[in-house]
Amino acid sequence: MSTFMAKAGEVERKWYILDAEGKSLGRVATVAADLLRGKNEPIFTPHVDCGSHVIIINADKAVLTGKKLEQKYYRRHTGYIGGLKEVRYDTLMKTRPELAMELAVKGMVPDNTIGRKALTRLRVYKGSEHNHAAQKPVVYEF
């Protein structure tokens, strides 16, 4: 008996919708990262990209627990001397909640070609409307 190994051309990608309303930002991100990698599939193979497409709606209604809104910062650097830019998460969640969700998911996928390819299948929306009805996405309960 041999071990089953999925092939990249034989992977069937499904479409899932995650509703982030009232749920923790990190909890939604972990579920999304698992779906993007394909860890919920019985054919999961670590070296093959066998994940699905994920649509996250209501990203602006996700919750950060504890004092993260006041104490957590999103930091980036422009590349110039003294070019450190930082934004508190309460400001980030008001202005760009999609970015906060994408950053959370990005930190949970592997930092290699499979992870970068998986992030292209992630779609995050501020409200409850999305434009992927033609793909017939299924609501994923977690």
N, C-alpha and C positions, 0 to 999 in steps of 0.2 A: 504494500500500500504506500503510495507516495503522497507527499504534502501538496495541497492545491496552491498554486500561485496564479494570481490574477494577471491578465495581460492588459496593457493600457488601451488597446483597441476594443476590448470586449466589455469595458465598464459601461454600465447604464447609469446615467446621472439623473437623479430625481430632483424635484424642486420642493423646498420646505419653507414655510412661513413661521417665524418666531415672533410672538407678541411680547414686547418688553414692558408693557404697561404694569406698573406696580411691582415689578420684579427687580432683583438686584442686578446691577450692571455686570458684575463679574459672573454671576450665575448664567445670565443670558450668553455672555461671551464664551464660557466653557462649553455650553451646549452647541453653540455655533461652530466653535473650533473642532469639536468632535464630528459634527456633520460634514464640515468642509474637508476633513481628512478621510472620512469614510469609516470611522471606528465603530459606527453602529451597524455596519453591513457585515454579513457573515463571510463575505469574500475579501475582507480587509487584508491587504498585503503591505507591509511597511515601506517597501521600496517602489510601490506603484501608486500613482495618484488616482484613488478610487472614490473620491468624495463627491458630494452632491452640491447643488446650488442652494444658497440660503438667503432668504429675504427677511430682514429684521424691520418690523414696523413699530411705531410709537417709541422711538429711541429717546424722544424728549421726556417721556414719562417713566424712564428707568430710574431706579433709586440707588443712591450711594449711602451705605450704612455708616454709622459712627460719625466722626468729625471729618470725613474725607472731603466734603464740599469746601471746608475752610482750610484744611491742612494739606491737601494733595495738590500738586502742581503739574502741569504739562510743560515740559521744558524742551526747547530746541535751540540750535545754534545756527546762525547765518553763515558762518565760515569766516567772518571778519573778527578782528580783535575787539573784544568786549561785546560781541554780538549774541550774548545769551538772552533769549526771549523766554519769558515764563508767564503762564496764565493759570490762575486758580481754577479749580474744577467747577465752582459755582458759576463763574463767568462762562466757562467752556460749555457747560450743560445748558445755559440760557441761549448762547449764541450759535454754537455748532455741536449739538448732541450727536450728530452722525459721526463726527471725527472722534469723539470720546469713545463711542462704541467700536469704531474701526481700530483704534489704538489698543483697546482691550483685547479684541480678537487677534490682532497682529502679534501681541505678546504671547499668545497661547498656541500659535502654530509654529512648526519648526522653521528655523532660519536657514532654509536651503531652497533649492529650486522647486521642490514639491510644495513647500509652504507659500512661496511667492505665487505659484500657479493657483493654489487654493484660494488665496485672497482675491483673485480676479473674479471668483464666483460668488463673492459676498456683496450683497446690496443692502444698504441701510437707508431707511426713510424716517424723517422726523415725525410725520403724522401716520394715520392709518391707511392712507391711499398709496398704492403702488401700481406700476404699469406693466405687470408681468402676468396678467390674467390669462393670456393666450397659452402660457406654459402649464396651466392647470396645477398650481402649487397646492400642496397639502399642508394643513395647519399641524404643526408638531407640538404635542402636549408634553410638558416637562414639569 
